[in-house]
Amino acid sequence: MSDKEIKLIVAGKDITFAPNVTAYNKYINEITISNKVAPAHNFLVRIVTPETKEALEDILKLPGAALQVVSKVMDEYTPELEITVKN
């Protein structure tokens, strides 16, 4: 179940993602200091809509694409919270 769909145009191809909290948490938990590309790739493959999966697979063959795309998805998916320290 997606919280919302995120539609991007990447290298001229329409790609739609349907992120959800479960996939997001799994992605965050998989990231390590020495492992960022594989978790980004896996996250994108998990949340891409079936209709645009082939387009994503083509894009993910390009160097650095997974990190660039996941950055845009995260910008749209994660909220900006105002956090203040209270003394």
Long-range contacts (C-beta under 8 A, 24 or more apart in sequence): 2-47, 3-77, 4-77, 5-49, 6-72, 6-73, 6-76, 6-77, 8-69, 8-72, 8-73, 10-55, 10-56, 10-59, 10-65, 10-69, 11-59, 11-62, 13-52, 13-55, 13-58, 13-59, 14-52, 14-55, 15-48, 15-52, 15-55, 15-56, 15-59, 15-69, 16-48, 16-49, 16-51, 16-52, 17-44, 17-47, 17-48, 17-49, 17-73, 18-47, 18-48, 18-49, 19-47, 19-73, 19-77, 20-47, 23-47, 24-77, 24-78, 27-70, 36-67, 37-66, 37-67, 40-66, 40-67, 40-69, 40-70, 41-66, 43-70, 44-69, 44-70, 44-73, 47-73
